[in-house]
Amino acid sequence: MSARNKKKVALKEKYIQEKLRNKAMKLGVTLKAPETVFLSTDTKFGNNVVIHPYVVIGEKVKIGNDVEI
């Protein structure tokens, strides 16, 4: 893969993660340092969820109510 294509892939991932973080916060999830949290497109959130810095959530994860990660 060329350097140009790698940059495009990285920028696309950055955009997708930004959208996922914004969606989570609109649902009421507290992200203490949003730019350091990485979510999967299928992540499910309960109520009153707090996610601290430097967390990566993989596929098929469901986070329950009143959870702090």
Summary of the structure (lengths in Angstrom):
residues: 69
radius of gyration: 13.2
end to end distance: 35.4
largest distance: 44.4
contacts: 162
relative contact order: 0.17
helix: 39%
strand: 16%
